[in-house]
Amino acid sequence: MIYGYKTYAEFLASDTWKEIREVKLKQSNYTCKRCGEKKYLQVHHLNYNHRQKILKEDLVVLCKKCHEKTHGK
């Protein structure tokens, strides 16, 4: 169980995640933390240490390309 949802996919489809994601995007000025890109933005979990409550410090905004690099793609 993650953040009260049965699956991670269910969590990512939730209004809860959409709200958290939007807050993080605004905080980052809609800019990738690594390269400065302003398109194709995603919010990446730095860790999953807090499974019951997401801490905004555990998230970072990355563009799709930087996010894929982070995951070794």
PDB file of N, H, CA, C and O in Angstrom:
ATOM      1  N   MET A   1       0.842  -1.179   0.000  1.00  0.00           N
ATOM      2  CA  MET A   1       0.000   0.000   0.000  1.00  0.00           C
ATOM      3  C   MET A   1       0.893   1.251   0.000  1.00  0.00           C
ATOM      4  O   MET A   1       1.872   1.331   0.742  1.00  0.00           O
ATOM      5  N   ILE A   2       0.541   2.197  -0.826  1.00  0.00           N
ATOM      6  H   ILE A   2      -0.254   2.132  -1.429  1.00  0.00           H
ATOM      7  CA  ILE A   2       1.308   3.437  -0.894  1.00  0.00           C
ATOM      8  C   ILE A   2       0.357   4.624  -0.771  1.00  0.00           C
ATOM      9  O   ILE A   2      -0.588   4.775  -1.545  1.00  0.00           O
ATOM     10  N   TYR A   3       0.632   5.445   0.208  1.00  0.00           N
ATOM     11  H   TYR A   3       1.400   5.323   0.837  1.00  0.00           H
ATOM     12  CA  TYR A   3      -0.154   6.655   0.454  1.00  0.00           C
ATOM     13  C   TYR A   3      -1.646   6.356   0.568  1.00  0.00           C
ATOM     14  O   TYR A   3      -2.472   7.187   0.190  1.00  0.00           O
ATOM     15  N   GLY A   4      -1.997   5.193   1.078  1.00  0.00           N
ATOM     16  H   GLY A   4      -1.327   4.518   1.385  1.00  0.00           H
ATOM     17  CA  GLY A   4      -3.395   4.842   1.264  1.00  0.00           C
ATOM     18  C   GLY A   4      -4.062   4.214   0.046  1.00  0.00           C
ATOM     19  O   GLY A   4      -5.246   3.884   0.098  1.00  0.00           O
ATOM     20  N   TYR A   5      -3.325   4.044  -1.043  1.00  0.00           N
ATOM     21  H   TYR A   5      -2.362   4.312  -1.084  1.00  0.00           H
ATOM     22  CA  TYR A   5      -3.867   3.423  -2.256  1.00  0.00           C
ATOM     23  C   TYR A   5      -3.322   2.006  -2.377  1.00  0.00           C
ATOM     24  O   TYR A   5      -2.218   1.715  -1.916  1.00  0.00           O
ATOM     25  N   LYS A   6      -4.107   1.123  -3.002  1.00  0.00           N
ATOM     26  H   LYS A   6      -5.004   1.359  -3.376  1.00  0.00           H
ATOM     27  CA  LYS A   6      -3.711  -0.275  -3.119  1.00  0.00           C
ATOM     28  C   LYS A   6      -2.482  -0.456  -4.000  1.00  0.00           C
ATOM     29  O   LYS A   6      -1.619  -1.283  -3.710  1.00  0.00           O
ATOM     30  N   THR A   7      -2.405   0.327  -5.085  1.00  0.00           N
ATOM     31  H   THR A   7      -3.107   1.000  -5.321  1.00  0.00           H
ATOM     32  CA  THR A   7      -1.270   0.203  -5.999  1.00  0.00           C
ATOM     33  C   THR A   7      -0.698   1.589  -6.317  1.00  0.00           C
ATOM     34  O   THR A   7      -1.366   2.608  -6.147  1.00  0.00           O
ATOM     35  N   TYR A   8       0.536   1.597  -6.776  1.00  0.00           N
ATOM     36  H   TYR A   8       1.078   0.769  -6.914  1.00  0.00           H
ATOM     37  CA  TYR A   8       1.183   2.840  -7.171  1.00  0.00           C
ATOM     38  C   TYR A   8       0.451   3.452  -8.370  1.00  0.00           C
ATOM     39  O   TYR A   8       0.297   4.671  -8.442  1.00  0.00           O
ATOM     40  N   ALA A   9       0.008   2.628  -9.295  1.00  0.00           N
ATOM     41  H   ALA A   9       0.133   1.637  -9.236  1.00  0.00           H
ATOM     42  CA  ALA A   9      -0.720   3.116 -10.473  1.00  0.00           C
ATOM     43  C   ALA A   9      -2.023   3.796 -10.050  1.00  0.00           C
ATOM     44  O   ALA A   9      -2.401   4.824 -10.613  1.00  0.00           O
ATOM     45  N   GLU A  10      -2.703   3.226  -9.068  1.00  0.00           N
ATOM     46  H   GLU A  10      -2.396   2.392  -8.611  1.00  0.00           H
ATOM     47  CA  GLU A  10      -3.930   3.826  -8.556  1.00  0.00           C
ATOM     48  C   GLU A  10      -3.632   5.192  -7.929  1.00  0.00           C
ATOM     49  O   GLU A  10      -4.382   6.150  -8.113  1.00  0.00           O
ATOM     50  N   PHE A  11      -2.538   5.260  -7.196  1.00  0.00           N
ATOM     51  H   PHE A  11      -1.928   4.482  -7.046  1.00  0.00           H
ATOM     52  CA  PHE A  11      -2.122   6.525  -6.589  1.00  0.00           C
ATOM     53  C   PHE A  11      -1.833   7.582  -7.656  1.00  0.00           C
ATOM     54  O   PHE A  11      -2.277   8.723  -7.529  1.00  0.00           O
ATOM     55  N   LEU A  12      -1.096   7.216  -8.701  1.00  0.00           N
ATOM     56  H   LEU A  12      -0.735   6.289  -8.805  1.00  0.00           H
ATOM     57  CA  LEU A  12      -0.750   8.173  -9.754  1.00  0.00           C
ATOM     58  C   LEU A  12      -1.972   8.667 -10.526  1.00  0.00           C
ATOM     59  O   LEU A  12      -1.931   9.745 -11.118  1.00  0.00           O
ATOM     60  N   ALA A  13      -3.034   7.908 -10.527  1.00  0.00           N
ATOM     61  H   ALA A  13      -3.067   7.032 -10.046  1.00  0.00           H
ATOM     62  CA  ALA A  13      -4.267   8.307 -11.212  1.00  0.00           C
ATOM     63  C   ALA A  13      -5.189   9.128 -10.305  1.00  0.00           C
ATOM     64  O   ALA A  13      -6.232   9.608 -10.750  1.00  0.00           O
ATOM     65  N   SER A  14      -4.811   9.285  -9.061  1.00  0.00           N
ATOM     66  H   SER A  14      -3.964   8.895  -8.700  1.00  0.00           H
ATOM     67  CA  SER A  14      -5.687   9.931  -8.076  1.00  0.00           C
ATOM     68  C   SER A  14      -5.636  11.459  -8.133  1.00  0.00           C
ATOM     69  O   SER A  14      -4.675  12.056  -8.617  1.00  0.00           O
ATOM     70  N   ASP A  15      -6.695  12.057  -7.626  1.00  0.00           N
ATOM     71  H   ASP A  15      -7.476  11.572  -7.234  1.00  0.00           H
ATOM     72  CA  ASP A  15      -6.726  13.515  -7.483  1.00  0.00           C
ATOM     73  C   ASP A  15      -5.660  13.976  -6.495  1.00  0.00           C
ATOM     74  O   ASP A  15      -5.108  15.067  -6.639  1.00  0.00           O
ATOM     75  N   THR A  16      -5.371  13.153  -5.501  1.00  0.00           N
ATOM     76  H   THR A  16      -5.819  12.267  -5.384  1.00  0.00           H
ATOM     77  CA  THR A  16      -4.336  13.478  -4.515  1.00  0.00           C
ATOM     78  C   THR A  16      -3.009  13.735  -5.216  1.00  0.00           C
ATOM     79  O   THR A  16      -2.358  14.752  -4.976  1.00  0.00           O
ATOM     80  N   TRP A  17      -2.609  12.798  -6.092  1.00  0.00           N
ATOM     81  H   TRP A  17      -3.137  11.971  -6.287  1.00  0.00           H
ATOM     82  CA  TRP A  17      -1.337  12.956  -6.804  1.00  0.00           C
ATOM     83  C   TRP A  17      -1.386  14.162  -7.746  1.00  0.00           C
ATOM     84  O   TRP A  17      -0.414  14.910  -7.846  1.00  0.00           O
ATOM     85  N   LYS A  18      -2.492  14.348  -8.423  1.00  0.00           N
ATOM     86  H   LYS A  18      -3.282  13.740  -8.342  1.00  0.00           H
ATOM     87  CA  LYS A  18      -2.610  15.476  -9.349  1.00  0.00           C
ATOM     88  C   LYS A  18      -2.412  16.798  -8.616  1.00  0.00           C
ATOM     89  O   LYS A  18      -1.763  17.707  -9.133  1.00  0.00           O
ATOM     90  N   GLU A  19      -2.968  16.905  -7.416  1.00  0.00           N
ATOM     91  H   GLU A  19      -3.495  16.166  -6.995  1.00  0.00           H
ATOM     92  CA  GLU A  19      -2.806  18.129  -6.630  1.00  0.00           C
ATOM     93  C   GLU A  19      -1.365  18.309  -6.171  1.00  0.00           C
ATOM     94  O   GLU A  19      -0.816  19.406  -6.272  1.00  0.00           O
ATOM     95  N   ILE A  20      -0.753  17.251  -5.672  1.00  0.00           N
ATOM     96  H   ILE A  20      -1.199  16.360  -5.590  1.00  0.00           H
ATOM     97  CA  ILE A  20       0.636  17.312  -5.217  1.00  0.00           C
ATOM     98  C   ILE A  20       1.551  17.661  -6.378  1.00  0.00           C
ATOM     99  O   ILE A  20       2.452  18.491  -6.245  1.00  0.00           O
ATOM    100  N   ARG A  21       1.315  17.024  -7.513  1.00  0.00           N
ATOM    101  H   ARG A  21       0.584  16.351  -7.621  1.00  0.00           H
ATOM    102  CA  ARG A  21       2.120  17.261  -8.717  1.00  0.00           C
ATOM    103  C   ARG A  21       2.039  18.721  -9.134  1.00  0.00           C
ATOM    104  O   ARG A  21       3.059  19.338  -9.442  1.00  0.00           O
ATOM    105  N   GLU A  22       0.837  19.275  -9.147  1.00  0.00           N
ATOM    106  H   GLU A  22       0.009  18.774  -8.897  1.00  0.00           H
ATOM    107  CA  GLU A  22       0.659  20.666  -9.563  1.00  0.00           C
ATOM    108  C   GLU A  22       1.376  21.628  -8.608  1.00  0.00           C
ATOM    109  O   GLU A  22       1.991  22.598  -9.051  1.00  0.00           O
ATOM    110  N   VAL A  23       1.297  21.362  -7.320  1.00  0.00           N
ATOM    111  H   VAL A  23       0.798  20.574  -6.960  1.00  0.00           H
ATOM    112  CA  VAL A  23       2.002  22.207  -6.345  1.00  0.00           C
ATOM    113  C   VAL A  23       3.508  22.170  -6.610  1.00  0.00           C
ATOM    114  O   VAL A  23       4.168  23.210  -6.607  1.00  0.00           O
ATOM    115  N   LYS A  24       4.044  20.983  -6.836  1.00  0.00           N
ATOM    116  H   LYS A  24       3.508  20.139  -6.838  1.00  0.00           H
ATOM    117  CA  LYS A  24       5.492  20.848  -7.080  1.00  0.00           C
ATOM    118  C   LYS A  24       5.896  21.526  -8.383  1.00  0.00           C
ATOM    119  O   LYS A  24       6.951  22.157  -8.447  1.00  0.00           O
ATOM    120  N   LEU A  25       5.073  21.404  -9.421  1.00  0.00           N
ATOM    121  H   LEU A  25       4.216  20.891  -9.369  1.00  0.00           H
ATOM    122  CA  LEU A  25       5.366  22.079 -10.688  1.00  0.00           C
ATOM    123  C   LEU A  25       5.395  23.593 -10.499  1.00  0.00           C
ATOM    124  O   LEU A  25       6.285  24.266 -11.019  1.00  0.00           O
ATOM    125  N   LYS A  26       4.434  24.129  -9.763  1.00  0.00           N
ATOM    126  H   LYS A  26       3.710  23.583  -9.341  1.00  0.00           H
ATOM    127  CA  LYS A  26       4.406  25.577  -9.497  1.00  0.00           C
ATOM    128  C   LYS A  26       5.638  26.001  -8.717  1.00  0.00           C
ATOM    129  O   LYS A  26       6.251  27.022  -9.026  1.00  0.00           O
ATOM    130  N   GLN A  27       6.007  25.211  -7.695  1.00  0.00           N
ATOM    131  H   GLN A  27       5.509  24.381  -7.444  1.00  0.00           H
ATOM    132  CA  GLN A  27       7.180  25.539  -6.878  1.00  0.00           C
ATOM    133  C   GLN A  27       8.449  25.599  -7.721  1.00  0.00           C
ATOM    134  O   GLN A  27       9.357  26.379  -7.434  1.00  0.00           O
ATOM    135  N   SER A  28       8.506  24.780  -8.752  1.00  0.00           N
ATOM    136  H   SER A  28       7.768  24.146  -8.985  1.00  0.00           H
ATOM    137  CA  SER A  28       9.699  24.726  -9.606  1.00  0.00           C
ATOM    138  C   SER A  28       9.635  25.721 -10.756  1.00  0.00           C
ATOM    139  O   SER A  28      10.521  25.766 -11.609  1.00  0.00           O
ATOM    140  N   ASN A  29       8.561  26.526 -10.764  1.00  0.00           N
ATOM    141  H   ASN A  29       7.841  26.490 -10.071  1.00  0.00           H
ATOM    142  CA  ASN A  29       8.358  27.482 -11.859  1.00  0.00           C
ATOM    143  C   ASN A  29       8.260  26.753 -13.203  1.00  0.00           C
ATOM    144  O   ASN A  29       8.690  27.261 -14.239  1.00  0.00           O
ATOM    145  N   TYR A  30       7.680  25.545 -13.155  1.00  0.00           N
ATOM    146  H   TYR A  30       7.330  25.132 -12.313  1.00  0.00           H
ATOM    147  CA  TYR A  30       7.483  24.738 -14.364  1.00  0.00           C
ATOM    148  C   TYR A  30       8.791  24.583 -15.149  1.00  0.00           C
ATOM    149  O   TYR A  30       8.846  24.791 -16.361  1.00  0.00           O
ATOM    150  N   THR A  31       9.853  24.204 -14.398  1.00  0.00           N
ATOM    151  H   THR A  31       9.808  24.035 -13.413  1.00  0.00           H
ATOM    152  CA  THR A  31      11.185  24.083 -14.983  1.00  0.00           C
ATOM    153  C   THR A  31      11.871  22.820 -14.469  1.00  0.00           C
ATOM    154  O   THR A  31      11.816  22.514 -13.278  1.00  0.00           O
ATOM    155  N   CYS A  32      12.517  22.090 -15.379  1.00  0.00           N
ATOM    156  H   CYS A  32      12.562  22.339 -16.346  1.00  0.00           H
ATOM    157  CA  CYS A  32      13.295  20.912 -15.000  1.00  0.00           C
ATOM    158  C   CYS A  32      14.453  21.341 -14.098  1.00  0.00           C
ATOM    159  O   CYS A  32      15.192  22.270 -14.422  1.00  0.00           O
ATOM    160  N   LYS A  33      14.599  20.664 -12.979  1.00  0.00           N
ATOM    161  H   LYS A  33      13.999  19.909 -12.716  1.00  0.00           H
ATOM    162  CA  LYS A  33      15.654  20.980 -12.003  1.00  0.00           C
ATOM    163  C   LYS A  33      17.052  20.744 -12.576  1.00  0.00           C
ATOM    164  O   LYS A  33      18.005  21.407 -12.167  1.00  0.00           O
ATOM    165  N   ARG A  34      17.181  19.816 -13.510  1.00  0.00           N
ATOM    166  H   ARG A  34      16.407  19.278 -13.843  1.00  0.00           H
ATOM    167  CA  ARG A  34      18.509  19.473 -14.041  1.00  0.00           C
ATOM    168  C   ARG A  34      18.925  20.312 -15.236  1.00  0.00           C
ATOM    169  O   ARG A  34      20.044  20.825 -15.270  1.00  0.00           O
ATOM    170  N   CYS A  35      18.037  20.462 -16.225  1.00  0.00           N
ATOM    171  H   CYS A  35      17.129  20.046 -16.197  1.00  0.00           H
ATOM    172  CA  CYS A  35      18.475  21.089 -17.478  1.00  0.00           C
ATOM    173  C   CYS A  35      17.770  22.397 -17.802  1.00  0.00           C
ATOM    174  O   CYS A  35      18.165  23.098 -18.734  1.00  0.00           O
ATOM    175  N   GLY A  36      16.729  22.737 -17.044  1.00  0.00           N
ATOM    176  H   GLY A  36      16.407  22.168 -16.287  1.00  0.00           H
ATOM    177  CA  GLY A  36      16.018  23.985 -17.296  1.00  0.00           C
ATOM    178  C   GLY A  36      14.913  23.904 -18.337  1.00  0.00           C
ATOM    179  O   GLY A  36      14.279  24.913 -18.645  1.00  0.00           O
ATOM    180  N   GLU A  37      14.677  22.726 -18.877  1.00  0.00           N
ATOM    181  H   GLU A  37      15.192  21.907 -18.627  1.00  0.00           H
ATOM    182  CA  GLU A  37      13.608  22.531 -19.868  1.00  0.00           C
ATOM    183  C   GLU A  37      12.259  22.912 -19.263  1.00  0.00           C
ATOM    184  O   GLU A  37      12.034  22.744 -18.065  1.00  0.00           O
ATOM    185  N   LYS A  38      11.378  23.422 -20.098  1.00  0.00           N
ATOM    186  H   LYS A  38      11.561  23.558 -21.072  1.00  0.00           H
ATOM    187  CA  LYS A  38      10.059  23.829 -19.626  1.00  0.00           C
ATOM    188  C   LYS A  38       8.929  23.006 -20.249  1.00  0.00           C
ATOM    189  O   LYS A  38       7.754  23.306 -20.040  1.00  0.00           O
ATOM    190  N   LYS A  39       9.284  21.974 -21.011  1.00  0.00           N
ATOM    191  H   LYS A  39      10.239  21.730 -21.181  1.00  0.00           H
ATOM    192  CA  LYS A  39       8.290  21.101 -21.639  1.00  0.00           C
ATOM    193  C   LYS A  39       8.457  19.677 -21.137  1.00  0.00           C
ATOM    194  O   LYS A  39       9.511  19.293 -20.630  1.00  0.00           O
ATOM    195  N   TYR A  40       7.394  18.910 -21.290  1.00  0.00           N
ATOM    196  H   TYR A  40       6.538  19.222 -21.702  1.00  0.00           H
ATOM    197  CA  TYR A  40       7.401  17.475 -20.968  1.00  0.00           C
ATOM    198  C   TYR A  40       7.849  17.215 -19.530  1.00  0.00           C
ATOM    199  O   TYR A  40       8.666  16.330 -19.273  1.00  0.00           O
ATOM    200  N   LEU A  41       7.305  17.994 -18.600  1.00  0.00           N
ATOM    201  H   LEU A  41       6.641  18.713 -18.808  1.00  0.00           H
ATOM    202  CA  LEU A  41       7.713  17.900 -17.202  1.00  0.00           C
ATOM    203  C   LEU A  41       7.014  16.756 -16.473  1.00  0.00           C
ATOM    204  O   LEU A  41       5.843  16.454 -16.707  1.00  0.00           O
ATOM    205  N   GLN A  42       7.777  16.139 -15.587  1.00  0.00           N
ATOM    206  H   GLN A  42       8.727  16.385 -15.397  1.00  0.00           H
ATOM    207  CA  GLN A  42       7.288  15.055 -14.753  1.00  0.00           C
ATOM    208  C   GLN A  42       7.777  15.304 -13.329  1.00  0.00           C
ATOM    209  O   GLN A  42       8.766  16.005 -13.118  1.00  0.00           O
ATOM    210  N   VAL A  43       7.085  14.731 -12.369  1.00  0.00           N
ATOM    211  H   VAL A  43       6.281  14.161 -12.541  1.00  0.00           H
ATOM    212  CA  VAL A  43       7.509  14.855 -10.974  1.00  0.00           C
ATOM    213  C   VAL A  43       8.049  13.503 -10.527  1.00  0.00           C
ATOM    214  O   VAL A  43       7.340  12.496 -10.531  1.00  0.00           O
ATOM    215  N   HIS A  44       9.307  13.506 -10.146  1.00  0.00           N
ATOM    216  H   HIS A  44       9.883  14.324 -10.142  1.00  0.00           H
ATOM    217  CA  HIS A  44      10.035  12.287  -9.788  1.00  0.00           C
ATOM    218  C   HIS A  44      10.139  12.155  -8.269  1.00  0.00           C
ATOM    219  O   HIS A  44      10.420  13.131  -7.573  1.00  0.00           O
ATOM    220  N   HIS A  45       9.912  10.946  -7.762  1.00  0.00           N
ATOM    221  H   HIS A  45       9.683  10.153  -8.327  1.00  0.00           H
ATOM    222  CA  HIS A  45      10.120  10.655  -6.342  1.00  0.00           C
ATOM    223  C   HIS A  45      11.614  10.398  -6.120  1.00  0.00           C
ATOM    224  O   HIS A  45      12.197   9.520  -6.755  1.00  0.00           O
ATOM    225  N   LEU A  46      12.216  11.152  -5.234  1.00  0.00           N
ATOM    226  H   LEU A  46      11.742  11.866  -4.718  1.00  0.00           H
ATOM    227  CA  LEU A  46      13.615  10.910  -4.882  1.00  0.00           C
ATOM    228  C   LEU A  46      13.737   9.659  -4.023  1.00  0.00           C
ATOM    229  O   LEU A  46      14.746   8.954  -4.065  1.00  0.00           O
ATOM    230  N   ASN A  47      12.690   9.395  -3.243  1.00  0.00           N
ATOM    231  H   ASN A  47      11.871   9.967  -3.209  1.00  0.00           H
ATOM    232  CA  ASN A  47      12.645   8.187  -2.423  1.00  0.00           C
ATOM    233  C   ASN A  47      11.187   7.904  -2.074  1.00  0.00           C
ATOM    234  O   ASN A  47      10.293   8.709  -2.335  1.00  0.00           O
ATOM    235  N   TYR A  48      10.982   6.746  -1.484  1.00  0.00           N
ATOM    236  H   TYR A  48      11.708   6.091  -1.273  1.00  0.00           H
ATOM    237  CA  TYR A  48       9.639   6.342  -1.062  1.00  0.00           C
ATOM    238  C   TYR A  48       9.641   6.050   0.438  1.00  0.00           C
ATOM    239  O   TYR A  48       8.949   5.146   0.906  1.00  0.00           O
ATOM    240  N   ASN A  49      10.420   6.820   1.176  1.00  0.00           N
ATOM    241  H   ASN A  49      10.983   7.554   0.796  1.00  0.00           H
ATOM    242  CA  ASN A  49      10.552   6.601   2.612  1.00  0.00           C
ATOM    243  C   ASN A  49       9.276   6.930   3.387  1.00  0.00           C
ATOM    244  O   ASN A  49       9.041   6.384   4.465  1.00  0.00           O
ATOM    245  N   HIS A  50       8.475   7.802   2.847  1.00  0.00           N
ATOM    246  H   HIS A  50       8.666   8.245   1.971  1.00  0.00           H
ATOM    247  CA  HIS A  50       7.270   8.243   3.540  1.00  0.00           C
ATOM    248  C   HIS A  50       6.041   7.728   2.786  1.00  0.00           C
ATOM    249  O   HIS A  50       5.490   8.423   1.931  1.00  0.00           O
ATOM    250  N   ARG A  51       5.632   6.536   3.103  1.00  0.00           N
ATOM    251  H   ARG A  51       6.079   5.972   3.797  1.00  0.00           H
ATOM    252  CA  ARG A  51       4.549   5.884   2.355  1.00  0.00           C
ATOM    253  C   ARG A  51       3.165   6.326   2.784  1.00  0.00           C
ATOM    254  O   ARG A  51       2.199   6.041   2.076  1.00  0.00           O
ATOM    255  N   GLN A  52       3.025   6.995   3.885  1.00  0.00           N
ATOM    256  H   GLN A  52       3.810   7.226   4.460  1.00  0.00           H
ATOM    257  CA  GLN A  52       1.707   7.431   4.336  1.00  0.00           C
ATOM    258  C   GLN A  52       1.460   8.907   4.057  1.00  0.00           C
ATOM    259  O   GLN A  52       0.310   9.340   3.978  1.00  0.00           O
ATOM    260  N   LYS A  53       2.515   9.669   3.908  1.00  0.00           N
ATOM    261  H   LYS A  53       3.449   9.317   3.971  1.00  0.00           H
ATOM    262  CA  LYS A  53       2.367  11.096   3.633  1.00  0.00           C
ATOM    263  C   LYS A  53       3.538  11.538   2.764  1.00  0.00           C
ATOM    264  O   LYS A  53       4.700  11.335   3.115  1.00  0.00           O
ATOM    265  N   ILE A  54       3.220  12.134   1.644  1.00  0.00           N
ATOM    266  H   ILE A  54       2.275  12.299   1.359  1.00  0.00           H
ATOM    267  CA  ILE A  54       4.277  12.585   0.736  1.00  0.00           C
ATOM    268  C   ILE A  54       4.860  13.883   1.260  1.00  0.00           C
ATOM    269  O   ILE A  54       4.133  14.817   1.598  1.00  0.00           O
ATOM    270  N   LEU A  55       6.172  13.929   1.321  1.00  0.00           N
ATOM    271  H   LEU A  55       6.763  13.170   1.047  1.00  0.00           H
ATOM    272  CA  LEU A  55       6.862  15.161   1.664  1.00  0.00           C
ATOM    273  C   LEU A  55       7.341  15.802   0.371  1.00  0.00           C
ATOM    274  O   LEU A  55       7.948  15.134  -0.466  1.00  0.00           O
ATOM    275  N   LYS A  56       7.078  17.061   0.206  1.00  0.00           N
ATOM    276  H   LYS A  56       6.584  17.603   0.886  1.00  0.00           H
ATOM    277  CA  LYS A  56       7.464  17.737  -1.029  1.00  0.00           C
ATOM    278  C   LYS A  56       8.974  17.719  -1.239  1.00  0.00           C
ATOM    279  O   LYS A  56       9.448  17.853  -2.367  1.00  0.00           O
ATOM    280  N   GLU A  57       9.727  17.554  -0.154  1.00  0.00           N
ATOM    281  H   GLU A  57       9.341  17.445   0.762  1.00  0.00           H
ATOM    282  CA  GLU A  57      11.185  17.450  -0.270  1.00  0.00           C
ATOM    283  C   GLU A  57      11.604  16.130  -0.925  1.00  0.00           C
ATOM    284  O   GLU A  57      12.736  15.991  -1.389  1.00  0.00           O
ATOM    285  N   ASP A  58      10.684  15.166  -0.959  1.00  0.00           N
ATOM    286  H   ASP A  58       9.765  15.278  -0.582  1.00  0.00           H
ATOM    287  CA  ASP A  58      10.970  13.866  -1.564  1.00  0.00           C
ATOM    288  C   ASP A  58      10.706  13.858  -3.071  1.00  0.00           C
ATOM    289  O   ASP A  58      10.858  12.825  -3.723  1.00  0.00           O
ATOM    290  N   LEU A  59      10.311  15.009  -3.622  1.00  0.00           N
ATOM    291  H   LEU A  59      10.188  15.848  -3.092  1.00  0.00           H
ATOM    292  CA  LEU A  59       9.957  15.103  -5.033  1.00  0.00           C
ATOM    293  C   LEU A  59      10.826  16.133  -5.734  1.00  0.00           C
ATOM    294  O   LEU A  59      11.281  17.102  -5.127  1.00  0.00           O
ATOM    295  N   VAL A  60      11.050  15.904  -7.028  1.00  0.00           N
ATOM    296  H   VAL A  60      10.681  15.117  -7.521  1.00  0.00           H
ATOM    297  CA  VAL A  60      11.785  16.862  -7.852  1.00  0.00           C
ATOM    298  C   VAL A  60      11.153  16.883  -9.245  1.00  0.00           C
ATOM    299  O   VAL A  60      10.713  15.851  -9.752  1.00  0.00           O
ATOM    300  N   VAL A  61      11.113  18.063  -9.853  1.00  0.00           N
ATOM    301  H   VAL A  61      11.470  18.901  -9.442  1.00  0.00           H
ATOM    302  CA  VAL A  61      10.565  18.202 -11.206  1.00  0.00           C
ATOM    303  C   VAL A  61      11.692  17.976 -12.210  1.00  0.00           C
ATOM    304  O   VAL A  61      12.746  18.608 -12.142  1.00  0.00           O
ATOM    305  N   LEU A  62      11.444  17.063 -13.137  1.00  0.00           N
ATOM    306  H   LEU A  62      10.588  16.550 -13.192  1.00  0.00           H
ATOM    307  CA  LEU A  62      12.386  16.753 -14.210  1.00  0.00           C
ATOM    308  C   LEU A  62      11.632  16.708 -15.531  1.00  0.00           C
ATOM    309  O   LEU A  62      10.448  16.374 -15.565  1.00  0.00           O
ATOM    310  N   CYS A  63      12.315  17.044 -16.610  1.00  0.00           N
ATOM    311  H   CYS A  63      13.277  17.315 -16.582  1.00  0.00           H
ATOM    312  CA  CYS A  63      11.717  16.841 -17.924  1.00  0.00           C
ATOM    313  C   CYS A  63      11.770  15.342 -18.224  1.00  0.00           C
ATOM    314  O   CYS A  63      12.465  14.590 -17.541  1.00  0.00           O
ATOM    315  N   LYS A  64      11.050  14.926 -19.227  1.00  0.00           N
ATOM    316  H   LYS A  64      10.485  15.537 -19.782  1.00  0.00           H
ATOM    317  CA  LYS A  64      10.983  13.497 -19.557  1.00  0.00           C
ATOM    318  C   LYS A  64      12.375  12.921 -19.813  1.00  0.00           C
ATOM    319  O   LYS A  64      12.681  11.821 -19.353  1.00  0.00           O
ATOM    320  N   LYS A  65      13.212  13.645 -20.535  1.00  0.00           N
ATOM    321  H   LYS A  65      12.963  14.539 -20.909  1.00  0.00           H
ATOM    322  CA  LYS A  65      14.548  13.154 -20.882  1.00  0.00           C
ATOM    323  C   LYS A  65      15.396  12.960 -19.621  1.00  0.00           C
ATOM    324  O   LYS A  65      16.036  11.921 -19.463  1.00  0.00           O
ATOM    325  N   CYS A  66      15.404  13.942 -18.733  1.00  0.00           N
ATOM    326  H   CYS A  66      14.884  14.786 -18.862  1.00  0.00           H
ATOM    327  CA  CYS A  66      16.186  13.825 -17.494  1.00  0.00           C
ATOM    328  C   CYS A  66      15.615  12.744 -16.577  1.00  0.00           C
ATOM    329  O   CYS A  66      16.367  12.050 -15.893  1.00  0.00           O
ATOM    330  N   HIS A  67      14.297  12.600 -16.559  1.00  0.00           N
ATOM    331  H   HIS A  67      13.686  13.164 -17.114  1.00  0.00           H
ATOM    332  CA  HIS A  67      13.664  11.568 -15.745  1.00  0.00           C
ATOM    333  C   HIS A  67      14.072  10.187 -16.244  1.00  0.00           C
ATOM    334  O   HIS A  67      14.389   9.300 -15.452  1.00  0.00           O
ATOM    335  N   GLU A  68      14.061  10.014 -17.554  1.00  0.00           N
ATOM    336  H   GLU A  68      13.803  10.735 -18.197  1.00  0.00           H
ATOM    337  CA  GLU A  68      14.479   8.720 -18.103  1.00  0.00           C
ATOM    338  C   GLU A  68      15.941   8.430 -17.799  1.00  0.00           C
ATOM    339  O   GLU A  68      16.289   7.289 -17.492  1.00  0.00           O
ATOM    340  N   LYS A  69      16.804   9.438 -17.877  1.00  0.00           N
ATOM    341  H   LYS A  69      16.521  10.365 -18.125  1.00  0.00           H
ATOM    342  CA  LYS A  69      18.215   9.256 -17.533  1.00  0.00           C
ATOM    343  C   LYS A  69      18.365   8.830 -16.078  1.00  0.00           C
ATOM    344  O   LYS A  69      19.201   7.987 -15.753  1.00  0.00           O
ATOM    345  N   THR A  70      17.558   9.413 -15.212  1.00  0.00           N
ATOM    346  H   THR A  70      16.880  10.098 -15.476  1.00  0.00           H
ATOM    347  CA  THR A  70      17.593   9.073 -13.785  1.00  0.00           C
ATOM    348  C   THR A  70      17.300   7.596 -13.583  1.00  0.00           C
ATOM    349  O   THR A  70      17.865   6.959 -12.694  1.00  0.00           O
ATOM    350  N   HIS A  71      16.408   7.050 -14.416  1.00  0.00           N
ATOM    351  H   HIS A  71      15.949   7.567 -15.138  1.00  0.00           H
ATOM    352  CA  HIS A  71      16.032   5.644 -14.311  1.00  0.00           C
ATOM    353  C   HIS A  71      16.871   4.757 -15.224  1.00  0.00           C
ATOM    354  O   HIS A  71      16.543   3.586 -15.415  1.00  0.00           O
ATOM    355  N   GLY A  72      17.951   5.300 -15.792  1.00  0.00           N
ATOM    356  H   GLY A  72      18.217   6.251 -15.637  1.00  0.00           H
ATOM    357  CA  GLY A  72      18.857   4.498 -16.608  1.00  0.00           C
ATOM    358  C   GLY A  72      18.344   4.128 -17.971  1.00  0.00           C
ATOM    359  O   GLY A  72      18.758   3.117 -18.538  1.00  0.00           O
ATOM    360  N   LYS A  73      17.448   4.929 -18.509  1.00  0.00           N
ATOM    361  H   LYS A  73      17.112   5.751 -18.048  1.00  0.00           H
ATOM    362  CA  LYS A  73      16.900   4.639 -19.845  1.00  0.00           C
ATOM    363  C   LYS A  73      17.562   5.495 -20.896  1.00  0.00           C
ATOM    364  O   LYS A  73      17.230   5.390 -22.076  1.00  0.00           O
TER     365      LYS A  73
END
